[in-house]
Amino acid sequence: MSREHAFTGSPYEAQFGFARAVREGNRIVVAGTGPVEDDGSSTPGGAAAQAERCFVLILRAIEQLGGTAQDVVRTRMLLTDPADQDAVGAVHASFFGEACPAATMAGVAWLCREEWKVEIEAEAIVPE
């Protein structure tokens, strides 16, 4: 099988030596994705705005590798404040409600940048 990579331009991709997403066969795995703007700054605002940015970056990577939101079968949402779960869950539903992937939401003590409130991973299986 051939392996394909997608990059979003996050400063952490080069610094830490990873791809935003990897496709092997019909499976796409998306790394933990924080709310990073195209210029490398953090997305301002609350957890919902940051989650929206994460999902945009995730879908951009999945689409670069031939998938769609409908192909997403699993998401993992990491939150620094449990009070944000409803807001982040609503954003998740707006992106993936029809696909209805298996989803995990968990609380964590910290993320890569102090201002980040959320980081999200995803997996997709695309038709062959």
C-alpha positions as CSV (number, residue, x, y, z in Angstrom):
1,M,0.0,0.0,0.0
2,S,1.1,3.5,-0.6
3,R,1.1,6.1,2.2
4,E,-0.1,9.7,1.5
5,H,0.3,12.7,3.8
6,A,-1.6,15.9,4.3
7,F,-0.2,19.1,5.9
8,T,-2.1,22.2,7.1
9,G,0.9,24.4,7.6
10,S,0.7,24.4,11.4
11,P,4.1,25.4,12.9
12,Y,4.0,22.2,14.9
13,E,4.1,19.9,11.9
14,A,7.6,20.8,11.0
15,Q,8.8,21.5,14.5
16,F,7.6,18.1,15.9
17,G,8.0,16.1,12.6
18,F,4.5,14.9,11.9
19,A,1.8,15.1,9.2
20,R,-1.7,16.5,9.9
21,A,-3.2,13.3,8.4
22,V,-2.0,10.1,6.9
23,R,-3.9,7.9,4.4
24,E,-3.0,4.2,4.1
25,G,-5.3,2.3,1.9
26,N,-8.9,3.4,2.6
27,R,-8.1,4.7,6.1
28,I,-7.3,8.3,7.0
29,V,-6.0,9.2,10.5
30,V,-5.9,12.8,11.5
31,A,-3.5,13.9,14.3
32,G,-4.6,15.9,17.2
33,T,-5.6,19.3,15.7
34,G,-5.5,22.5,17.7
35,P,-7.1,25.8,16.8
36,V,-4.3,27.2,14.6
37,E,-4.9,29.9,12.1
38,D,-3.1,30.0,8.7
39,D,-0.6,32.5,10.0
40,G,0.3,30.2,12.9
41,S,-1.6,32.2,15.6
42,S,-4.2,30.6,17.8
43,T,-7.9,31.0,17.0
44,P,-9.4,33.7,19.3
45,G,-12.6,33.1,21.2
46,G,-14.2,30.4,23.2
47,A,-14.2,26.7,22.9
48,A,-16.9,26.6,20.2
49,A,-14.9,29.0,17.9
50,Q,-11.8,27.0,18.5
51,A,-13.6,23.6,17.9
52,E,-15.0,25.0,14.6
53,R,-11.4,25.9,13.5
54,C,-10.2,22.4,14.4
55,F,-12.9,20.8,12.4
56,V,-12.2,23.0,9.4
57,L,-8.6,22.0,9.5
58,I,-9.5,18.3,10.0
59,L,-11.8,18.3,7.0
60,R,-9.3,20.2,4.9
61,A,-6.8,17.4,5.5
62,I,-9.4,14.6,5.0
63,E,-10.4,16.2,1.7
64,Q,-6.8,16.5,0.6
65,L,-6.6,12.8,0.9
66,G,-9.8,12.0,-0.9
67,G,-12.3,11.8,1.9
68,T,-15.3,13.8,3.1
69,A,-17.1,14.5,6.4
70,Q,-19.4,11.6,5.6
71,D,-16.4,9.2,5.8
72,V,-15.5,10.2,9.3
73,V,-16.0,7.2,11.7
74,R,-14.3,8.4,14.9
75,T,-13.6,11.7,16.6
76,R,-11.8,12.5,19.9
77,M,-12.3,15.8,21.5
78,L,-10.0,16.9,24.3
79,L,-11.2,19.9,26.4
80,T,-9.4,21.8,29.2
81,D,-12.8,22.8,30.8
82,P,-15.7,20.4,31.2
83,A,-18.1,23.4,31.1
84,D,-17.4,23.6,27.3
85,Q,-18.7,20.2,26.5
86,D,-22.1,21.3,25.3
87,A,-20.7,24.1,23.1
88,V,-18.1,21.8,21.5
89,G,-20.6,19.0,21.1
90,A,-23.0,21.3,19.2
91,V,-20.1,22.3,16.8
92,H,-19.3,18.6,16.4
93,A,-23.0,17.9,15.5
94,S,-23.0,20.7,12.9
95,F,-20.0,19.1,11.1
96,F,-20.7,15.4,11.6
97,G,-24.3,15.0,12.7
98,E,-25.3,13.1,9.5
99,A,-22.2,10.9,9.6
100,C,-22.8,10.1,13.3
101,P,-19.2,8.9,14.0
102,A,-18.2,7.2,17.3
103,A,-17.0,10.1,19.4
104,T,-15.1,10.6,22.6
105,M,-14.9,13.8,24.7
106,A,-12.4,13.9,27.5
107,G,-11.0,16.5,29.9
108,V,-7.3,17.2,30.0
109,A,-5.1,19.3,32.2
110,W,-3.3,21.2,29.4
111,L,-2.8,21.5,25.6
112,C,0.2,22.7,23.6
113,R,-0.7,26.4,23.9
114,E,-2.1,27.9,27.1
115,E,-4.9,29.7,25.2
116,W,-6.2,26.5,23.6
117,K,-9.4,25.2,25.0
118,V,-9.8,22.2,22.6
119,E,-7.8,19.8,20.5
120,I,-9.5,17.2,18.2
121,E,-8.5,14.0,16.4
122,A,-10.5,12.2,13.7
123,E,-10.4,9.0,11.6
124,A,-12.1,8.3,8.3
125,I,-12.7,5.3,6.1
126,V,-13.2,6.2,2.5
127,P,-14.8,4.0,-0.2
128,E,-12.3,2.1,-2.3
